[in-house]
Amino acid sequence: MALRFEVLGRFNRARAARLTLPHFVCQTPLFMPVGTQGTIKGLTTNQLEEIGCQIILGNTYHLALRPTSELIDELGGLHKFMNWPRAMLTDSGGFQMVSLLHLADITEKGVTFQSPVDGKPMLLTPEESIQIQNRIGADIIMALDDVVKTTITGPRIEEAMYRTLRWIDRCIAAHKKPNEQNLFGIVQGGLDPVLRDICVRGLVERNLPGYAIGGLAGGEDKDSFWRVVAQCTALLPEDKPRYVMGVGYPLDIVVCSALGADLYDCVYPTRTARFGTALIPEGVLKLKHKAMAEDTRPIDPTCSCMVCKNYTRAYIHCLVTKDAMGSQLLSYHNLHYMLQLSRDLHSSIIEERFPDFVRGFLQKMFPKGDVPEWVCNAMEVAGIKISSCCAPFLSSHDSELEKDAPTKKFDDNETAFDDKYTPINKFDEVAFSNKNNTKQEL
């Protein structure tokens, strides 16, 4: 095992910890930006250090295709290759096989998919996934799991969960650097509490360095989402890090942290930046909107980032539709926001003021008291009283819209300020053009 996890403070289920990895000592809860091919789009590694990034996530599938794991290994590993001195995590590659490509088949051997080069069938096995990640050299590597959307029901969910348990043993056997890299298992089981319970207990028996909660943020309703997180965190070991995969909305991170999770990753902050949207305490700010054209305020007057100190909304509005600098500035701001949120979560738990922090966060985001019912339910389980933040619940119809909001088109006729996050289904690797309503690949 190449990590040490020390809980420094608690409030009920929430915890603040020190996570010591081979390349960096991290503070949790923490958010990990996604650097698909060894880079966070538009930002340098110096800028990432400047805003307090602790761990970057790399995509095994993309790195294996280009520049190849063999080349990365020859050049001293991904840290040296991309000039990143702090910690890294690589995924197994399985999720990209399912979400980005035409999946041919999943068998006990592995994932058979169509090559993006020549269309021929290719096989990714648990052994090959681990071998690729061993060559890349990240501090945390992920086991290959059988990924299934949570919106799917029936025997396929059970099949995927049991296969994930069988594959973890193959991943453990293939892992050649357990004293340098930490292999995390991934809890699957869809929305079925019985299957999730079986998977958690099976993984815990393997005594892994850490555990991830997978298969979420894929279109399920929010009430099901938080209940799966609550169930898994309650069963996972107290002395190991817990990673909720694919979660990047600030509200979700606050809720999951209250339920006892530690690590998160998502493309959301940088992806939404590329569409001209900034994260602010009240929700999101759409810089493409015409109302921004003459607004001389910073994106967020309370933010200390370089962008908010030096640039106005009007300037960024001028850039976002015409110049790459616009998305770069917004990516910098959005990641600063997420990393500051991580620091605030950590310090509020350490300083024994976590409930006040949660209430203040919700009051800014929902000034009318319209906190979604699922958040209220989750906070009750977390032992945090938020009645002072809440008005009477939305009608059942509005509540369903809140829970199951689909991917939303950006529309220049909408208001520039939106106190509800524009949901993005992580299984949809597309976004919508704000002009012609056609899908574009990111």
Buried (B, 14 or more C-beta within 10 A) or exposed (E): EBBEBEBEBBBBBBBBBBBBBBBBEBBBBBBBBBBBBBBBBBBEBEBBEBBBBBBBBBBBBBBBBEBEBEEBBEEEBBBEBBEBEBBBBBBBBBBBBBBBBEBBEBEEEBBBBBEEEEEEEBEBBBBBBBBBBBBBBBBBBBBBBBBBBBBBEEEBBBEBBBBBBEBBEBBBEBBEBEEEBBBBBBBBBBBBEEBBBBBBEBBBEBEBBBBBBBBBBBBBBBBBBBBBBBBBBEBBBEEBBBBBBBBBBBBBBBBBBBBBBBBBBBBBBBBBBBBBBBBBBBBBBBBBBEEBEEBEEBBBEEBEBBBBEEBBBBBBBBBBEEEEBBBBBBBBBBBBBBBBBBBBBBBBBBEEEBBEBBBBBBBBBBEEEBBBBBBBBBBEBBEBEBEEBBEEBBEEEEBEEBBEBEBBEBBEEBEBBBBBBBBBBBBBEEBBEBEEEEEEEE
